[in-house]
């Protein structure tokens, strides 16, 4: 694909092929974005998450395409939070239960630290509505109680998450999967017309069907090699532009955005704790933007479900280094630091210290027995483009960058299993490649990725797998 970016210092054109040789390409996928002179250059890092992912998407992703977003229509009952102003976006319509009447389920779980704690005179707990869909899927929404912040998407529309639990699914084995899809932090990147992030659970929808939800990769229960074939699968959509870490309403001048990713994630985790308190195995994963907070949330869930064996895998974010200016944007603008758990590892943390690799470090320092793992493609076109747009090594240098981030993490907290496959693909957990990707292991024998993940699930530490001939 080709990305055309206008910056204060002139026009910068990047053409990124499978191995990012910056060669001339067609204009089939041309993005032209004008940034104000006051915008810090490193903050262009996340804007292309959705743009590139959409452009590079193929049938192998096994996800249904959706039409462009339409404005929501009714107002939510959200109470003001750490916001600077009230939303100016048109609010949303409450999702009706069109299949089975909704039921409200009380909870005895302690609210997630990602959600403001109740006042002393309030009863701790959460309420959820449920709506049965086809093929074992259930739509779930959190109902905010007094003093709680409501879950919502960036445009103020209602947030839903989904659980796939057909009769054969084991309720004591649970996957918690965080979706990827974009980011924004100013009036330009947050503009609805740019399409740099998802603004709703499913664009242009207020009701959902099973066909709207993922069905490939780990979601394909028909695959004999699927280590999660009989597990309960929880899907946490992403629609807040803050890599599931925000806690604020932010006024960007011409648009106000609900960066409530941590609030939404906290509600999903509350539900898992409430409904699966007796689970003996939990696997926390995420792809692309959803892989960034996955180690943090794996650590939180290990705290909240102390009797469960908790595993983790971050899919396709391993090249992003610690950059103080970007760190400050993550920790500051979105209010990410405010949503962190009350761990000593985060005590007194300044925004510029809030790094993406640091979430791996903090999670493992907090729980030295926590199982963490990483997957990347050596020439991941999405990660490569983000890095190049910010003057950081990408393209042919991407494998070295991934290795450098891994070395930084492991220098602080010990070894973390990693699997680096050849090629420029971005994400694998929702793809049929989950079952076909094979790379030679340390002994020279091919290691199929699904088998490698199965060993993680079994509580083993699989060997690091790194492609030698990483071009394809």
Buried (B, 14 or more C-beta within 10 A) or exposed (E): BBBBBEBEEEEBEBBBBBBBEBEEBEEEBEBEBEBEEEBBBBBBBBBBBBBBBBBBEEEBBBBEEEEEBEBBEEEBEBEEBBBEEEBEBBBBBBBEBEBEEBEEBEBEBBBBBBBBBBEEEEEEBBBBBBBBBEEBBBBBBBBBBEEBBBBBBBBBBBBBBBBBBEEEBBEBBBBBBBBBBBBBBBBBBBBBEBBBBBBBBBBEBBBBBBEBBBBBBBBBBEBEBBBBBEBBBBBBBBBBBBBBBBBBBBBBEEBBBBBBBBBBBBBBBBBBBBBBBEBEBBBBBBBBBBBBBBBBBBBBBBBBBEEBBBBBBBBBBBBBBBBBBBBBBBBBBBBBBBBBBEBEBBEEBEBBBBBBBBBBBBBBBBBEEBBBBBBBBBBBBBBBBBBBBBEBBBBBBBBEBBBBBBEBBBEEBEEBBBBBBBBBBBBBBBBBBBBEBBBBBEEEEEBBBBBBBBBBBEEEEBBBBBBEEBEB
